Each structure stands twice: as C-alpha cells, then as structure tokens.
C-alpha cells in the first residue's frame, strides 16, 4: 500500500544580514524533505521557487523585499551566442560523467580552491570535509555529481577541473552547486561550459528546464545567469520570459570572466 501524502509543515528562519543587498535582512521559509513522497514534494516546490539543500527545501521570505527571483533556462529554445559557442568548442574534449552523489577528496580539494579565488569570505568559506560530504550525500531525491575531467591518459583518470551537484526533477535539471578550477590556464569559461552542458543534457532527455536558483537584479555576482536565453523568471503571476534587455551588461565581458 502506498503511504499517504502528508502536507508539509513550513518554518521561518530568524532574520540575518542579506548576502546580496547591503543593509537588508534575509529570512527564509523552509520545510523538510522526507518520506516516500520527498521527490514529488521537491518537484512541486521547485516549480514555485524553492531550492533544495540536503533534506530541506527553502525559499526567501524577506519582509518588504522580493529581490531574489527564481530563474530557469528553456532548454529546447536555447541558442548559444558566438562567445558561448567558442567556449563549447574549447572544452568539447573534456570527459564528462554523471556520478553517484558521493563526496571525494578530489572534489573537496577543487571546491576549496574555487572558493578561495571566487568567493573568499563567503558563506561556504569555512566548509570542512564533513560539511561537503553532507551537502553531496544527504539527498532524498535523485541526485548526481557531474564531473568534468581533462582527457584521460592511457589507463588513467584525467584531472578533475569542474563538478556540479545536480538534481533531476520531473521537469528539468536543478543545478544545486557548481565549482571549477579558477586558475586553469587553458580552460577559460569552465563555469559557462558546465551550465551549457546541463542545458544540452536536459534537451537530450526531453527535460524542458534548467533551474539556476535565484537571481537578484543589479547583483554583479548573479548577472551571469541572464546570459542563457531564453530564460524565465518567477514572479507574482507565475513564470514569464525575461526581456532581452533586462540585466544587459554595461560593458563587454571577457571570456575569462564568464562564471
């Protein structure tokens, strides 16, 4: 007999300093993902703007502020621009594999190097091996770690240059967290490549969307998410296409700055 569906209980965190907008307070609403219907609940919540972290689904619930908006790429309609096509060609030789969600020392070492360069002093800066293992392995839904490696030498394994913890949802792939070698001399645009690889993967198996998490208009660290068109943003009236001129960069961005 199938276990009956239980409506989730939601909780709200205490206010804390907003990491994106100075002078504002952040608050989240969350619920536990557990039991035989955890995947279905995660799918439903994902469609209304929730994100997964381990066995919890959460979304911003800040008093008087709706700056954080969920965004998703429409996979079948995505067309790479000239810069993105160059990044795809440059990294086409990478060995890409979907691995079971199991943390490794190699992944953790790459994450530490990535955080030290791209997000020094950020919220994940003090993540230790146990924290990383919890992030990867505590998943009540279908998850993978997509690994990106240099071409393997004969009889060996190529160097790990990128990884992404990814959930497969009913209507798309949700990129929970990606990281890559920030100092690779010949692999500019690795973050860009990882996102486009997910778009192509979703398209190949008939999944319509790539969920990229939250976007804050005017936030420099999140502007890269608007480079993948068409992209939809979740508002009070549901998902809508983001206008082409929204979050247009003020200057040309070099390829080696692509996230």
C-alpha positions, 0 to 999 in steps of 0.5 A: 500500500502506498503511504499517504501524502502528508502536507508539509509543515513550513518554518521561518528562519530568524532574520540575518544580514542579506548576502546580496543587498547591503543593509537588508535582512534575509529570512527564509521559509523552509520545510523538510524533505522526507518520506516516500513522497520527498521527490514529488514534494521537491518537484512541486516546490521547485516549480514555485521557487524553492531550492533544495539543500540536503533534506530541506527545501527553502525559499526567501521570505524577506519582509518588504523585499522580493529581490531574489527571483527564481530563474530557469533556462528553456532548454529546447529554445536555447541558442548559444551566442558566438562567445558561448559557442567558442567556449563549447568548442574549447572544452568539447574534449573534456570527459564528462560523467554523471556520478553517484552523489558521493563526496571525494577528496578530489572534489573537496580539494577543487571546491576549496580552491574555487572558493578561495579565488571566487568567493573568499569570505563567503558563506561556504568559506569555512566548509570542512570535509564533513560539511561537503560530504553532507551537502553531496550525500544527504539527498532524498531525491535523485541526485548526481555529481557531474564531473568534468575531467581533462582527457584521460591518459592511457589507463588513467583518470584525467584531472578533475577541473569542474563538478556540479551537484545536480538534481533531476526533477520531473521537469528539468535539471536543478543545478544545486552547486557548481565549482571549477578550477579558477586558475586553469590556464587553458580552460577559460569559461569552465563555469559557462561550459558546465551550465551549457552542458546541463542545458544540452543534457536536459534537451537530450532527455526531453527535460524542458528546464534548467533551474539556476536558483535565484537571481537578484537584479543589479547583483554583479555576482548573479548577472551571469545567469541572464546570459542563457536565453531564453530564460524565465523568471518567477514572479507574482503571476507565475513564470514569464520570459525575461526581456532581452534587455533586462540585466544587459551588461554595461560593458563587454565581458571577457571570456575569462570572466564568464562564471 
